[in-house]
Amino acid sequence: MIRDRGKMKWQGFFMSEHTELLKQIPAEYEKVKKPELDEQKLQEIQIITMESLNYPLQSR
């Protein structure tokens, strides 16, 4: 009886530089650009923030 090891599967190797680049690719897609707020939007945010400081949360 002949003992055969079967098909050898090819397993490639990755260089360290290659794996680092592969890790960076998803991170670049997940980045979200900061919205550019005009003067009116900034004032609205400021008003909401100031109002929230005047009304503290009630503790139970």
Secondary structure, DSSP 8 states (H G I E B T S, - for coil): ---------------HHHHHHHHHHHHHHH--------HHHHHHHHHHHHHHHHS-----
